[in-house]
């Protein structure tokens, strides 16, 4: 079996086990059904993207496997990524604690609808990967890289961040928690900071990017920002 594929599957398995661990440990119960559904949606969506990249774009998959704060070369990005990782974990920890102590209650149908939007967020990320083979996990410009203006890039300059922001903003609802809601909002702020820093780098190092910014006005949210 391809070594990249094995590493990708092991990485996904580790992430799902980690999510389950922090969710059920903080919840103090395996009866947290919203967590089971969320993990299933998260896992299936990620597996779909992984299988697609394995078949059509292994270079991009390899770059995505090497993600995280340690992969960054700029100190600012290391800090931003570290903060994003902390906020990401806090979303799930607080949602689990909310389940344990009953701080808030989200109707079941709302949680199910939120799971649909989680999948939609992953689909936007998938469309981004499909349109742009240079969507590395770190901010860089590769040899012969070109500005992508088609697909989701015709709407916003950072469609992957748009998809990630969507799936994170609905995650507390999918997990049945209102209390956890501030943490994905803070996470989206860190994503926005990363987008701003990324654009400075791309404008200085990627030919045509400055012109692209003039053509596509919005960074992450169409007609807003």
ZALOMAR-700295 format. One record per residue: x, y, z of N, C-alpha, C in turn; residue in one letter. Coordinates in steps of 0.02 Angstrom, whole numbers, padded with zeros to 5 digits, always signed. Example, Ala and Ser with C-alpha at 12.3 -4.5 7.8 and 13.67 -1.06 7.14 Angstrom:
2
+00660-00284+00390+00615-00225+00390+00660-00165+00390a;+00642-00112+00354+00684-00053+00357+00645+00002+00394s;
//
This chain:
225
+00042-00060+00000+00000+00000+00000+00044+00062+00000x;+00024+00113-00037+00062+00175-00042+00075+00206+00027x;+00138+00224+00040+00158+00251+00105+00121+00315+00121x;+00111+00358+00071+00074+00421+00082+00003+00407+00103x;-00028+00358+00071-00097+00340+00088-00101+00314+00159x;-00054+00273+00179-00052+00246+00247-00044+00303+00298x;+00002+00348+00284+00013+00405+00330-00049+00449+00334x;-00083+00458+00278-00144+00498+00277-00199+00466+00318x;-00208+00401+00310-00259+00365+00348-00243+00363+00422x;-00180+00353+00438-00160+00353+00509-00170+00422+00540x;-00155+00474+00501-00165+00541+00525-00239+00555+00538x;-00282+00532+00492-00354+00541+00501-00379+00502+00561x;-00356+00440+00568-00376+00398+00624-00356+00430+00690x;-00295+00455+00692-00271+00489+00753-00314+00549+00770x;-00331+00589+00720-00372+00648+00731-00441+00630+00757x;-00471+00579+00728-00538+00558+00750-00537+00530+00820x;-00485+00491+00836-00478+00464+00904-00467+00521+00953x;-00427+00570+00933-00414+00627+00976-00478+00667+00989x;-00517+00679+00935-00580+00715+00944-00627+00677+00990x;-00631+00611+00979-00674+00570+01021-00651+00572+01094x;-00585+00569+01104-00557+00570+01172-00576+00633+01209x;-00564+00692+01178-00578+00754+01214-00653+00766+01220x;-00692+00745+01172-00764+00754+01176-00795+00711+01231x;-00780+00646+01230-00813+00601+01277-00783+00607+01347x;-00718+00624+01351-00688+00634+01417-00719+00695+01451x;-00725+00750+01413-00754+00811+01443-00829+00801+01456x;-00862+00762+01413-00934+00749+01423-00946+00701+01480x;-00897+00658+01494-00905+00609+01547-00954+00554+01530x;-00968+00544+01465-01017+00494+01444-01008+00477+01371x;-01020+00414+01355-01019+00392+01285-01088+00400+01253x;-01137+00425+01291-01205+00435+01265-01213+00503+01230x;-01159+00537+01220-01158+00603+01187-01168+00591+01112x;-01232+00583+01092-01246+00562+01023-01226+00614+00972x;-01231+00678+00991-01209+00730+00944-01135+00723+00927x;-01095+00702+00975-01024+00692+00962-01013+00634+00913x;-01050+00579+00921-01043+00522+00875-01061+00543+00804x;-01115+00580+00796-01136+00601+00729-01084+00648+00699x;-01060+00695+00740-01011+00743+00715-00947+00708+00693x;-00922+00662+00734-00861+00626+00716-00871+00587+00651x;-00930+00557+00642-00945+00520+00581-00944+00566+00520x;-00977+00624+00526-00979+00672+00470-00908+00698+00456x;-00872+00715+00508-00803+00740+00501-00759+00688+00468x;-00764+00626+00492-00721+00573+00466-00737+00555+00394x;-00801+00548+00378-00820+00530+00309-00801+00585+00261x;-00812+00648+00281-00794+00704+00237-00719+00707+00225x;-00680+00699+00278-00607+00701+00270-00582+00642+00229x;-00612+00584+00239-00592+00525+00200-00607+00535+00126x;-00663+00565+00111-00681+00578+00041-00628+00623+00008x;-00610+00677+00043-00559+00723+00016-00492+00687+00009x;-00474+00646+00058-00411+00609+00056-00409+00561-00003x;-00463+00525-00014-00465+00477-00070-00460+00513-00137x;-00493+00570-00142-00489+00609-00204-00417+00631-00217x;-00385+00659-00167-00317+00683-00175-00268+00626-00188x;-00281+00569-00157-00238+00511-00168-00241+00490-00241x;-00298+00496-00272-00306+00475-00341-00283+00528-00391x;-00296+00592-00375-00286+00644-00426-00231+00694-00409x;-00210+00700-00346-00161+00753-00329-00121+00732-00267x;-00076+00685-00276-00038+00660-00219+00012+00711-00192x;+00036+00756-00235+00081+00808-00211+00046+00854-00161x;-00016+00872-00176-00054+00914-00131-00069+00876-00066x;-00087+00812-00072-00100+00772-00012-00039+00769+00032x;+00019+00760+00002+00081+00757+00041+00093+00822+00078x;+00078+00879+00045+00089+00943+00077+00038+00954+00134x;-00022+00926+00126-00073+00935+00178-00058+00890+00239x;-00027+00833+00228-00010+00789+00283+00040+00823+00330x;+00085+00863+00300+00137+00898+00340+00111+00965+00363x;+00056+00964+00401+00025+01026+00425+00040+01037+00498x;+00020+01096+00523+00029+01111+00594+00079+01166+00606x;+00082+01192+00668+00127+01247+00684+00200+01233+00669x;+00222+01171+00680+00292+01154+00670+00313+01157+00597x;+00264+01152+00552+00280+01154+00480+00291+01225+00454x;+00268+01275+00493+00275+01344+00471+00347+01368+00476x;+00366+01412+00431+00434+01440+00432+00437+01509+00462x;+00380+01545+00461+00377+01613+00489+00354+01610+00562x;+00387+01648+00606+00370+01648+00676+00298+01670+00688x;+00276+01721+00651+00207+01745+00658+00157+01690+00644x;+00170+01652+00590+00124+01598+00572+00126+01541+00623x;+00184+01529+00653+00188+01478+00706+00142+01497+00764x;+00144+01562+00782+00102+01585+00837+00028+01580+00819x;+00011+01602+00758-00059+01600+00736-00084+01528+00734x;-00044+01483+00707-00064+01413+00701-00070+01380+00770x;-00026+01398+00815-00029+01371+00883-00093+01394+00918x;-00109+01459+00910-00170+01486+00940-00231+01453+00909x;-00230+01443+00843-00286+01411+00809-00296+01340+00834x;-00242+01304+00845-00246+01235+00870-00277+01234+00940x;-00257+01282+00982-00285+01285+01050-00360+01300+01048x;-00380+01348+01008-00451+01366+01003-00491+01309+00974x;-00461+01273+00926-00494+01215+00896-00511+01163+00950x;-00463+01149+00994-00475+01100+01047-00526+01125+01097x;-00523+01190+01112-00570+01217+01161-00642+01213+01139x;-00654+01217+01074-00722+01208+01048-00751+01142+01071x;-00713+01089+01065-00737+01022+01081-00737+01009+01156x;-00688+01035+01191-00686+01025+01264-00745+01059+01297x;-00758+01122+01278-00813+01159+01309-00880+01129+01289x;-00887+01106+01226-00949+01073+01205-00962+01010+01246x;-00909+00972+01260-00916+00912+01301-00935+00930+01372x;-00904+00981+01400-00922+01003+01468-00994+01028+01470x;-01015+01061+01417-01084+01085+01413-01133+01026+01417x;-01116+00972+01381-01158+00912+01383-01160+00883+01454x;-01102+00882+01488-01098+00852+01555-01139+00891+01606x;-01133+00957+01603-01163+00999+01655-01229+01032+01633x;-01248+01023+01569-01312+01049+01546-01317+01124+01547x;-01264+01158+01528-01264+01231+01529-01312+01260+01477x;-01318+01228+01420-01363+01253+01368-01392+01195+01330x;-01443+01208+01290-01476+01155+01253-01493+01179+01183x;-01473+01139+01134-01487+01153+01064-01536+01099+01039x;-01591+01118+01007-01637+01068+00981-01602+01017+00935x;-01623+00955+00939-01591+00901+00901-01591+00916+00826x;-01647+00943+00801-01651+00956+00729-01600+01009+00708x;-01586+01057+00753-01536+01108+00738-01467+01076+00734x;-01453+01029+00779-01388+00994+00777-01381+00954+00712x;-01434+00922+00690-01431+00884+00628-01419+00930+00568x;-01455+00986+00566-01445+01035+00512-01374+01062+00513x;-01348+01074+00573-01279+01099+00579-01229+01048+00551x;-01243+00983+00561-01199+00932+00533-01198+00935+00457x;-01255+00952+00427-01259+00959+00355-01213+01017+00333x;-01212+01070+00371-01169+01127+00355-01096+01111+00367x;-01082+01067+00415-01013+01043+00424-00990+01009+00360x;-01032+00965+00333-01016+00931+00271-01009+00980+00213x;-01051+01032+00212-01046+01083+00160-00980+01121+00166x;-00958+01135+00227-00893+01167+00236-00837+01125+00208x;-00839+01060+00220-00789+01015+00192-00793+01014+00115x;-00854+01019+00088-00862+01019+00016-00830+01080-00015x;-00835+01137+00018-00803+01198-00007-00727+01189-00006x;-00701+01158+00047-00629+01143+00051-00609+01096-00007x;-00651+01046-00020-00638+01000-00075-00635+01036-00142x;-00682+01082-00154-00683+01121-00216-00619+01163-00222x;-00595+01187-00165-00533+01226-00165-00474+01183-00185x;-00469+01125-00156-00414+01079-00173-00418+01058-00247x;-00479+01048-00270-00489+01028-00340-00467+01082-00388x;-00478+01145-00369-00461+01201-00413-00388+01221-00408x;-00356+01208-00351-00290+01235-00339-00243+01182-00309x;-00197+01158-00349-00148+01108-00325-00094+01138-00281x;-00094+01204-00275-00042+01237-00235-00067+01256-00165x;-00122+01225-00143-00150+01242-00078-00112+01206-00023x;-00051+01228-00013-00007+01196+00036-00031+01211+00107x;-00008+01170+00154-00026+01180+00224+00013+01238+00255x;+00067+01259+00221+00106+01316+00245+00105+01370+00192x;+00120+01432+00213+00121+01488+00166+00186+01487+00127x;+00181+01476+00063+00240+01472+00021+00220+01483-00052x;+00269+01495-00095+00258+01498-00167+00304+01448-00199x;+00275+01402-00236+00314+01350-00268+00335+01370-00338x;+00384+01335-00365+00408+01349-00432+00352+01340-00483x;+00346+01387-00529+00295+01386-00582+00224+01394-00556x;+00215+01415-00492+00149+01424-00465+00115+01483-00499x;+00050+01476-00513+00011+01528-00545-00048+01547-00501x;-00073+01607-00512-00133+01630-00477-00193+01593-00504x;-00233+01564-00459-00294+01529-00479-00353+01578-00472x;-00391+01584-00526-00447+01631-00526-00514+01598-00540x;-00514+01532-00550-00575+01496-00569-00606+01461-00508x;-00665+01432-00519-00699+01395-00466-00714+01440-00407x;-00704+01416-00346-00720+01457-00287-00676+01519-00281x;-00618+01518-00316-00574+01577-00314-00602+01636-00352x;-00655+01625-00391-00687+01681-00425-00734+01719-00378x;-00748+01689-00319-00793+01720-00271-00756+01752-00213x;-00709+01715-00185-00668+01741-00129-00595+01720-00140x;-00551+01757-00109-00479+01744-00119-00454+01686-00077x;-00491+01668-00025-00470+01613+00019-00528+01565+00031x;-00548+01528-00021-00606+01484-00014-00596+01427+00037x;-00533+01404+00045-00521+01352+00094-00536+01378+00164x;-00515+01439+00178-00530+01469+00243-00605+01481+00250x;-00639+01496+00195-00712+01505+00197-00746+01440+00218x;-00725+01385+00187-00754+01320+00204-00739+01300+00276x;-00676+01311+00297-00657+01295+00365-00695+01337+00416x;-00705+01401+00399-00742+01446+00444-00814+01424+00450x;-00844+01403+00395-00914+01380+00397-00921+01318+00440x;-00878+01269+00430-00886+01207+00468-00872+01218+00543x;-00826+01265+00558-00812+01277+00629-00866+01318+00663x;-00896+01366+00627-00947+01408+00659-01009+01369+00677x;-01023+01315+00640-01082+01274+00656-01065+01215+00700x;-01001+01203+00714-00982+01146+00756-01013+01147+00825x;-01014+01204+00861-01048+01203+00927-01121+01182+00922x;-01156+01205+00871-01227+01186+00863-01233+01112+00848x;-01188+01086+00806-01188+01014+00791-01177+00973+00854x;-01139+01001+00901-01124+00966+00963-01173+00985+01019x;-01225+01022+01001-01277+01037+01050-01258+01089+01102x;-01213+01136+01085-01189+01183+01134-01192+01255+01109x;-01221+01299+01149-01217+01371+01137-01156+01400+01172x;-01137+01370+01228-01082+01396+01269-01016+01395+01232x;-01006+01346+01188-00943+01340+01151-00938+01388+01093x;-00991+01425+01080-00994+01468+01020-00939+01520+01015x;-00916+01552+01071-00865+01604+01064-00798+01577+01036x;-00783+01514+01046-00718+01488+01027-00708+01482+00951x;-00757+01458+00913-00748+01460+00841-00747+01531+00813x;-00781+01578+00847-00777+01648+00825-00705+01674+00832x;-00674+01658+00889-00604+01677+00899-00559+01641+00850x;-00576+01578+00835-00537+01540+00787-00540+01572+00718x;-00599+01596+00699-00607+01628+00634-00567+01693+00631x;-00561+01728+00688-00519+01788+00691-00447+01770+00676x;-00423+01714+00704-00354+01693+00690-00346+01672+00617x;-00398+01642+00589-00396+01624+00518-00391+01688+00475x;-00429+01739+00495-00427+01803+00459-00358+01834+00463x;-00327+01830+00522-00259+01857+00529-00210+01820+00484x;-00219+01754+00480-00176+01714+00436-00186+01734+00363x;-00249+01746+00344-00264+01766+00275-00231+01832+00258x;-00232+01879+00305-00201+01944+00293-00126+01937+00283x;-00094+01898+00328-00022+01888+00322-00005+01850+00258x;-00047+01802+00240-00035+01763+00179-00039+01807+00117x;-00086+01854+00117-00093+01898+00059-00032+01944+00051x;-00005+01967+00107+00055+02008+00103+00112+01969+00070x;+00119+01906+00089+00172+01864+00062+00160+01850-00012x;+00098+01833-00030+00083+01816-00100+00089+01877-00145x;+00067+01935-00121+00073+01995-00162+00145+02012-00177x;+00189+01995-00131+00260+02010-00140+00298+01956-00179x;+00270+01895-00180+00309+01839-00208+00275+01801-00265x;+00211+01814-00278+00175+01777-00330+00152+01825-00384x;+00179+01817-00443+00162+01861-00499+00088+01859-00514x;+00058+01919-00519-00013+01924-00536-00060+01925-00477x;-00034+01913-00417-00080+01909-00360-00108+01978-00341x;-00067+02029-00347-00092+02096-00331-00150+02115-00376x;-00146+02097-00440-00200+02111-00488-00262+02069-00471x;-00250+02007-00449-00305+01964-00430-00344+01993-00371x;-00308+02022-00324-00341+02053-00266-00386+02110-00286x;-00368+02145-00339-00410+02200-00364-00473+02173-00398x;-00467+02116-00429-00523+02086-00465-00573+02052-00419x;-00547+02013-00371-00590+01978-00322-00583+02016-00256x;-00636+02050-00237-00631+02099-00182-00634+02067-00113x;-00664+02009-00107-00678+01981-00041-00630+01925-00024x;-00608+01925+00039-00559+01875+00061-00592+01808+00077x;-00641+01808+00123-00669+01745+00148-00745+01742+00141x;-00779+01797+00157-00852+01799+00156-00876+01842+00098x;-00909+01813+00048-00933+01854-00009-00976+01912+00013x;-00962+01972-00016-00999+02033-00004-00992+02061+00067x;-00949+02030+00107-00938+02053+00176-00866+02072+00188x;-00820+02022+00179-00749+02035+00194-00704+01987+00155x;
//
